[in-house]
Amino acid sequence: MVTTTPLEEELRRIAGAVPDPELPVVTLEELGVLRDVRMDGPDRVTVTLTPTYTGCPAVETMAHDIEEALRDHGMTGVSVITTLAPPWSTDDITAQGRRKLAASGIAPPRPSRAPDGAVPLTLAVRCPHCGSTRTELLSRFSSTACKALRRCDDCREPFDHFKEL
């Protein structure tokens, strides 16, 4: 069992509050990419991130923003490492993150598994503007590779859909 000190919890809160550079409506904690924060010695900390996919161009910016946030709070040695195992999944996005995505006009990913292990079958993507499930895919890619571009057949508004992984 790994124990976390109160300082590590505070540093995790600070690192986790950093906005995602591509989806600034959600924090890195809400996106589920922040995996661990460990003290290596006095004023030295290592942060572990798992990118949303292996080629995510935002990882360097995430690392820079975390380093800056933790240095602003007195950490002189900040190291950010990335790990691909276990892989990130859209199920790692918190409920708060999903609500923020929907409130900003981005359809959140559909859950791929329920807490009891059941796999829900949801074929429709709900429009974040009007709630209609009558939506159509316009492009498999949108402003970032992790989002698709869709349009609502009822309100006719285009919107991003965070793809499920």
Accessible surface in RSA format (square Angstrom, percent):
REM  Atomic radii and reference values for relative SASA: ProtOr
REM  Chains: A
REM  Algorithm: Lee & Richards
REM  Probe-radius: 1.40
REM  Slices: 20
REM RES _ NUM      All-atoms   Total-Side   Main-Chain    Non-polar    All polar
REM                ABS   REL    ABS   REL    ABS   REL    ABS   REL    ABS   REL
RES MET A   1   226.47 117.3 140.67  93.1  85.80 204.3 117.91 100.2 108.56 143.8
RES VAL A   2   105.62  69.5  82.85  75.0  22.77  54.9  86.58  75.2  19.04  51.6
RES THR A   3   105.29  74.9  90.98  92.2  14.31  34.1  63.20  84.9  42.09  63.6
RES THR A   4    60.00  42.7  38.06  38.6  21.94  52.3  19.76  26.5  40.24  60.8
RES THR A   5    64.78  46.1  62.26  63.1   2.52   6.0  64.07  86.1   0.71   1.1
RES PRO A   6   113.58  82.8 106.97  97.5   6.60  24.0 108.35  89.5   5.23  32.5
RES LEU A   7    82.15  45.7  76.03  54.4   6.11  15.4  79.80  56.0   2.35   6.3
RES GLU A   8    10.57   6.1  10.17   7.7   0.40   0.9   0.09   0.2  10.48   8.6
RES GLU A   9   101.51  58.3  94.18  71.2   7.34  17.5  31.17  60.3  70.34  57.4
RES GLU A  10    71.72  41.2  68.43  51.8   3.29   7.8  33.52  64.8  38.20  31.2
RES LEU A  11     2.70   1.5   2.70   1.9   0.00   0.0   2.70   1.9   0.00   0.0
RES ARG A  12    71.77  30.1  71.74  36.6   0.03   0.1  35.28  48.2  36.50  22.1
RES ARG A  13   141.18  59.3 129.74  66.1  11.44  27.2  78.40 107.1  62.78  38.1
RES ILE A  14    12.78   7.3   8.79   6.5   4.00   9.6  10.66   7.7   2.12   5.8
RES ALA A  15     0.00   0.0   0.00   0.0   0.00   0.0   0.00   0.0   0.00   0.0
RES GLY A  16     2.76   3.4   0.00   N/A   2.76   3.4   2.34   6.4   0.42   0.9
RES ALA A  17    56.90  52.3  41.00  63.3  15.90  36.2  44.90  63.2  12.00  31.8
RES VAL A  18    10.31   6.8   7.87   7.1   2.44   5.9  10.13   8.8   0.18   0.5
RES PRO A  19    70.15  51.1  68.57  62.5   1.58   5.8  68.57  56.6   1.58   9.8
RES ASP A  20     3.98   2.8   3.80   3.8   0.18   0.4   0.00   0.0   3.98   4.0
RES PRO A  21    48.16  35.1  13.44  12.2  34.73 126.2  23.40  19.3  24.76 153.9
RES GLU A  22    55.93  32.1  36.09  27.3  19.84  47.2  21.17  40.9  34.76  28.4
RES LEU A  23     5.89   3.3   4.34   3.1   1.56   3.9   5.89   4.1   0.00   0.0
RES PRO A  24    94.20  68.7  77.16  70.3  17.04  61.9  77.53  64.0  16.67 103.6
RES VAL A  25    61.12  40.2  46.47  42.1  14.64  35.3  54.46  47.3   6.66  18.1
RES VAL A  26     0.60   0.4   0.15   0.1   0.44   1.1   0.60   0.5   0.00   0.0
RES THR A  27    27.42  19.5  27.42  27.8   0.00   0.0  24.99  33.6   2.44   3.7
RES LEU A  28     0.00   0.0   0.00   0.0   0.00   0.0   0.00   0.0   0.00   0.0
RES GLU A  29    64.57  37.1  62.11  47.0   2.46   5.9  34.33  66.4  30.24  24.7
RES GLU A  30    20.13  11.6  20.13  15.2   0.00   0.0   9.84  19.0  10.30   8.4
RES LEU A  31     2.60   1.4   2.60   1.9   0.00   0.0   2.60   1.8   0.00   0.0
RES GLY A  32    12.71  15.7   0.00   N/A  12.71  15.7   9.47  26.0   3.24   7.3
RES VAL A  33     0.11   0.1   0.11   0.1   0.00   0.0   0.11   0.1   0.00   0.0
RES LEU A  34     6.60   3.7   0.00   0.0   6.60  16.6   0.00   0.0   6.60  17.8
RES ARG A  35    69.98  29.4  48.00  24.5  21.97  52.3  27.40  37.5  42.57  25.8
RES ASP A  36    44.37  31.1  44.37  44.2   0.00   0.0  14.50  34.1  29.87  29.8
RES VAL A  37     4.87   3.2   0.75   0.7   4.12   9.9   0.75   0.6   4.12  11.2
RES ARG A  38    63.55  26.7  63.55  32.4   0.00   0.0  41.46  56.7  22.09  13.4
RES MET A  39    47.66  24.7  25.70  17.0  21.96  52.3  25.70  21.9  21.96  29.1
RES ASP A  40    87.17  61.1  46.88  46.7  40.29  95.3  27.07  63.7  60.10  59.9
RES GLY A  41    25.64  31.6   0.00   N/A  25.64  31.6  23.93  65.7   1.72   3.8
RES PRO A  42   126.07  91.9 106.17  96.8  19.91  72.4 116.89  96.5   9.19  57.1
RES ASP A  43    65.67  46.0  63.70  63.4   1.97   4.7   2.14   5.0  63.53  63.4
RES ARG A  44   126.41  53.1 126.41  64.4   0.00   0.0  38.69  52.9  87.73  53.2
RES VAL A  45     1.23   0.8   0.00   0.0   1.23   3.0   0.00   0.0   1.23   3.3
RES THR A  46    27.33  19.4  26.38  26.7   0.94   2.2  19.13  25.7   8.20  12.4
RES VAL A  47     0.00   0.0   0.00   0.0   0.00   0.0   0.00   0.0   0.00   0.0
RES THR A  48    20.13  14.3  20.13  20.4   0.00   0.0  10.76  14.5   9.37  14.2
RES LEU A  49     0.60   0.3   0.60   0.4   0.00   0.0   0.60   0.4   0.00   0.0
RES THR A  50     1.25   0.9   1.25   1.3   0.00   0.0   1.25   1.7   0.00   0.0
RES PRO A  51     8.59   6.3   5.40   4.9   3.19  11.6   5.77   4.8   2.82  17.5
RES THR A  52    10.23   7.3   6.40   6.5   3.83   9.1   4.24   5.7   5.99   9.1
RES TYR A  53    72.83  34.0  63.43  36.1   9.40  24.5  62.88  47.3   9.95  12.3
RES THR A  54   112.13  79.8  82.66  83.8  29.47  70.2  52.07  69.9  60.07  90.8
RES GLY A  55    51.66  63.7   0.00   N/A  51.66  63.7  34.42  94.5  17.24  38.6
RES CYS A  56    12.65   9.6   2.07   2.3  10.58  24.9   0.00   0.0  12.65  13.6
RES PRO A  57    95.55  69.6  67.00  61.1  28.55 103.8  78.94  65.2  16.61 103.2
RES ALA A  58     5.58   5.1   1.40   2.2   4.18   9.5   5.58   7.9   0.00   0.0
RES VAL A  59    24.80  16.3  24.71  22.4   0.08   0.2  24.71  21.5   0.08   0.2
RES GLU A  60   146.44  84.1 138.93 105.1   7.51  17.9  54.23 104.9  92.21  75.3
RES THR A  61    60.32  42.9  56.50  57.3   3.82   9.1  29.40  39.5  30.93  46.8
RES MET A  62     2.05   1.1   2.05   1.4   0.00   0.0   1.61   1.4   0.45   0.6
RES ALA A  63    17.82  16.4  17.82  27.5   0.00   0.0  17.82  25.1   0.00   0.0
RES HIS A  64   101.33  55.4  99.47  69.1   1.87   4.8  68.82  70.9  32.51  37.8
RES ASP A  65    41.79  29.3  38.31  38.1   3.48   8.2  10.69  25.2  31.10  31.0
RES ILE A  66     0.00   0.0   0.00   0.0   0.00   0.0   0.00   0.0   0.00   0.0
RES GLU A  67    42.44  24.4  42.44  32.1   0.00   0.0   1.62   3.1  40.81  33.3
RES GLU A  68    93.82  53.9  89.56  67.8   4.26  10.1  26.71  51.7  67.11  54.8
RES ALA A  69    21.84  20.1  16.10  24.8   5.75  13.1  21.51  30.3   0.33   0.9
RES LEU A  70     0.00   0.0   0.00   0.0   0.00   0.0   0.00   0.0   0.00   0.0
RES ARG A  71   117.08  49.2 100.48  51.2  16.60  39.5  43.16  59.0  73.92  44.8
RES ASP A  72   111.07  77.8  75.00  74.6  36.07  85.3  23.95  56.4  87.11  86.9
RES HIS A  73   104.35  57.0  78.84  54.8  25.50  65.2  63.07  65.0  41.27  48.0
RES GLY A  74    45.80  56.5   0.00   N/A  45.80  56.5  36.52 100.2   9.28  20.8
RES MET A  75    12.09   6.3  10.61   7.0   1.48   3.5  10.65   9.1   1.44   1.9
RES THR A  76   106.39  75.7  82.52  83.7  23.88  56.9  73.67  99.0  32.72  49.5
RES GLY A  77     7.75   9.6   0.00   N/A   7.75   9.6   7.26  19.9   0.49   1.1
RES VAL A  78    14.68   9.7   0.00   0.0  14.68  35.4   0.48   0.4  14.20  38.5
RES SER A  79    44.66  37.7  39.97  53.3   4.69  10.8  23.95  51.0  20.71  29.0
RES VAL A  80    26.22  17.3   0.44   0.4  25.78  62.1   0.44   0.4  25.78  69.9
RES ILE A  81    87.17  49.6  83.26  62.0   3.91   9.4  87.17  62.8   0.00   0.0
RES THR A  82    69.63  49.5  42.69  43.3  26.94  64.2  11.03  14.8  58.60  88.6
RES THR A  83    43.40  30.9  38.18  38.7   5.22  12.4  25.54  34.3  17.86  27.0
RES LEU A  84    97.05  54.1  84.73  60.6  12.32  31.0  85.10  59.8  11.95  32.2
RES ALA A  85    75.36  69.3  61.96  95.6  13.40  30.5  62.17  87.5  13.19  35.0
RES PRO A  86    90.07  65.6  86.06  78.5   4.01  14.6  89.68  74.0   0.38   2.4
RES PRO A  87   102.36  74.6  91.60  83.5  10.77  39.1  93.11  76.9   9.25  57.5
RES TRP A  88    14.20   5.7   0.45   0.2  13.75  32.3   0.45   0.2  13.75  22.3
RES SER A  89    19.04  16.1  19.04  25.4   0.00   0.0  17.85  38.0   1.19   1.7
RES THR A  90     0.00   0.0   0.00   0.0   0.00   0.0   0.00   0.0   0.00   0.0
RES ASP A  91    34.61  24.2  11.26  11.2  23.34  55.2  10.74  25.3  23.86  23.8
RES ASP A  92    44.03  30.8  30.16  30.0  13.87  32.8   9.54  22.5  34.48  34.4
RES ILE A  93     6.10   3.5   0.10   0.1   5.99  14.4   0.10   0.1   5.99  16.3
RES THR A  94    52.62  37.4  44.41  45.0   8.21  19.6  52.52  70.5   0.10   0.2
RES ALA A  95    62.56  57.5  51.81  80.0  10.75  24.4  53.99  76.0   8.57  22.7
RES GLN A  96    77.27  43.2  75.33  55.1   1.94   4.6  26.88  57.2  50.40  38.2
RES GLY A  97     0.00   0.0   0.00   N/A   0.00   0.0   0.00   0.0   0.00   0.0
RES ARG A  98    44.67  18.8  43.95  22.4   0.72   1.7  31.40  42.9  13.28   8.0
RES ARG A  99   145.08  60.9 137.41  70.0   7.67  18.3  76.25 104.2  68.83  41.7
RES LYS A 100    65.87  32.1  61.42  37.7   4.45  10.6  38.29  34.5  27.58  29.4
RES LEU A 101     0.01   0.0   0.01   0.0   0.00   0.0   0.01   0.0   0.00   0.0
RES ALA A 102    35.05  32.2  31.12  48.0   3.92   8.9  31.44  44.3   3.60   9.5
RES ALA A 103    94.36  86.8  49.56  76.5  44.80 101.9  62.26  87.7  32.10  85.0
RES SER A 104    52.24  44.1  14.72  19.7  37.51  86.4  26.67  56.8  25.57  35.8
RES GLY A 105    14.75  18.2   0.00   N/A  14.75  18.2   8.78  24.1   5.97  13.4
RES ILE A 106    21.27  12.1  21.27  15.8   0.00   0.0  21.27  15.3   0.00   0.0
RES ALA A 107     1.73   1.6   1.59   2.5   0.13   0.3   1.73   2.4   0.00   0.0
RES PRO A 108    38.27  27.9  32.18  29.3   6.09  22.1  32.18  26.6   6.09  37.8
RES PRO A 109     2.69   2.0   0.00   0.0   2.69   9.8   0.00   0.0   2.69  16.7
RES ARG A 110    60.58  25.4  58.28  29.7   2.30   5.5  22.51  30.8  38.08  23.1
RES PRO A 111    74.27  54.1  67.59  61.6   6.68  24.3  67.59  55.8   6.68  41.5
RES SER A 112    45.78  38.7  33.81  45.1  11.96  27.6  36.40  77.5   9.38  13.1
RES ARG A 113   132.98  55.8 122.48  62.4  10.50  25.0  42.09  57.5  90.89  55.1
RES ALA A 114    30.84  28.4  23.95  37.0   6.89  15.7  27.69  39.0   3.15   8.3
RES PRO A 115   152.67 111.3 107.22  97.7  45.44 165.2 121.12 100.0  31.55 196.1
RES ASP A 116   122.36  85.7  80.36  80.0  42.00  99.3  52.26 123.0  70.10  69.9
RES GLY A 117    52.68  65.0   0.00   N/A  52.68  65.0  32.34  88.7  20.34  45.6
RES ALA A 118    55.29  50.8  43.11  66.5  12.18  27.7  54.24  76.4   1.05   2.8
RES VAL A 119   117.86  77.6  91.77  83.1  26.09  62.9  91.77  79.7  26.09  70.8
RES PRO A 120    53.80  39.2  31.38  28.6  22.42  81.5  42.34  35.0  11.45  71.2
RES LEU A 121   152.98  85.2 120.67  86.3  32.31  81.2 121.20  85.1  31.78  85.5
RES THR A 122    70.96  50.5  54.46  55.2  16.50  39.3  39.38  52.9  31.58  47.7
RES LEU A 123   148.58  82.7 122.87  87.9  25.71  64.6 124.39  87.4  24.19  65.1
RES ALA A 124    38.62  35.5  26.65  41.1  11.96  27.2  33.83  47.6   4.78  12.7
RES VAL A 125     4.08   2.7   3.25   2.9   0.83   2.0   3.83   3.3   0.26   0.7
RES ARG A 126   148.48  62.3 140.76  71.8   7.72  18.4  53.70  73.4  94.77  57.4
RES CYS A 127     1.37   1.0   0.00   0.0   1.37   3.2   0.00   0.0   1.37   1.5
RES PRO A 128    31.92  23.3   0.11   0.1  31.81 115.6   8.92   7.4  23.00 142.9
RES HIS A 129    93.95  51.3  55.69  38.7  38.27  97.9  40.02  41.2  53.94  62.8
RES CYS A 130    67.06  50.7  28.99  32.3  38.07  89.5  34.93  88.5  32.13  34.6
RES GLY A 131    26.52  32.7   0.00   N/A  26.52  32.7  20.60  56.5   5.93  13.3
RES SER A 132    19.25  16.3   7.31   9.8  11.94  27.5  17.23  36.7   2.02   2.8
RES THR A 133    61.88  44.0  48.67  49.3  13.21  31.5  18.53  24.9  43.35  65.5
RES ARG A 134   139.72  58.7 133.49  68.0   6.22  14.8  65.52  89.5  74.20  45.0
RES THR A 135    20.45  14.5   0.77   0.8  19.68  46.9   0.00   0.0  20.45  30.9
RES GLU A 136    61.15  35.1  57.48  43.5   3.66   8.7  21.69  42.0  39.45  32.2
RES LEU A 137    88.87  49.5  62.67  44.8  26.20  65.9  62.67  44.0  26.20  70.5
RES LEU A 138    75.06  41.8  39.79  28.5  35.27  88.7  43.06  30.2  32.01  86.1
RES SER A 139    45.01  38.0  37.04  49.4   7.98  18.4  25.92  55.2  19.09  26.7
RES ARG A 140   173.90  73.0 168.72  86.0   5.18  12.3  50.70  69.3 123.20  74.7
RES PHE A 141   119.02  59.5 112.98  70.0   6.03  15.7 113.16  68.6   5.86  16.8
RES SER A 142    35.28  29.8   5.55   7.4  29.72  68.5   9.38  20.0  25.89  36.3
RES SER A 143    88.39  74.7  46.11  61.5  42.29  97.4  55.71 118.6  32.68  45.8
RES THR A 144    21.91  15.6  13.38  13.6   8.53  20.3  21.91  29.4   0.00   0.0
RES ALA A 145    45.68  42.0  31.02  47.9  14.66  33.4  33.70  47.5  11.98  31.7
RES CYS A 146    12.60   9.5   6.67   7.4   5.93  13.9   7.64  19.4   4.96   5.4
RES LYS A 147     7.86   3.8   7.86   4.8   0.00   0.0   0.00   0.0   7.86   8.4
RES ALA A 148     4.49   4.1   4.49   6.9   0.00   0.0   4.49   6.3   0.00   0.0
RES LEU A 149    58.07  32.3  58.07  41.5   0.00   0.0  58.07  40.8   0.00   0.0
RES ARG A 150    35.89  15.1  35.89  18.3   0.00   0.0   0.00   0.0  35.89  21.7
RES ARG A 151    69.28  29.1  69.28  35.3   0.00   0.0   5.90   8.1  63.38  38.4
RES CYS A 152     0.00   0.0   0.00   0.0   0.00   0.0   0.00   0.0   0.00   0.0
RES ASP A 153    46.39  32.5  35.15  35.0  11.24  26.6   8.72  20.5  37.67  37.6
RES ASP A 154    77.07  54.0  48.08  47.9  28.99  68.6  24.09  56.7  52.98  52.8
RES CYS A 155    46.40  35.1  21.77  24.3  24.62  57.9  31.04  78.7  15.35  16.6
RES ARG A 156   129.15  54.2 117.65  60.0  11.50  27.4  57.43  78.5  71.72  43.5
RES GLU A 157    84.24  48.4  84.21  63.7   0.03   0.1  14.53  28.1  69.71  56.9
RES PRO A 158    72.34  52.7  63.22  57.6   9.12  33.2  63.44  52.4   8.90  55.3
RES PHE A 159     7.69   3.8   0.00   0.0   7.69  20.0   7.69   4.7   0.00   0.0
RES ASP A 160    26.21  18.4  23.15  23.0   3.06   7.2   2.71   6.4  23.49  23.4
RES HIS A 161     6.80   3.7   6.80   4.7   0.00   0.0   3.80   3.9   3.00   3.5
RES PHE A 162     0.63   0.3   0.63   0.4   0.00   0.0   0.63   0.4   0.00   0.0
RES LYS A 163    52.60  25.7  51.90  31.8   0.70   1.7  41.15  37.0  11.45  12.2
RES GLU A 164    51.80  29.7  33.30  25.2  18.50  44.0  24.50  47.4  27.30  22.3
RES LEU A 165   104.40  58.1  68.76  49.2  35.64  89.6 101.75  71.5   2.65   7.1
END  Absolute sums over single chains surface
CHAIN  1 A     8902.7       6940.4       1962.3       5280.3       3622.4
END  Absolute sums over all chains
TOTAL          8902.7       6940.4       1962.3       5280.3       3622.4
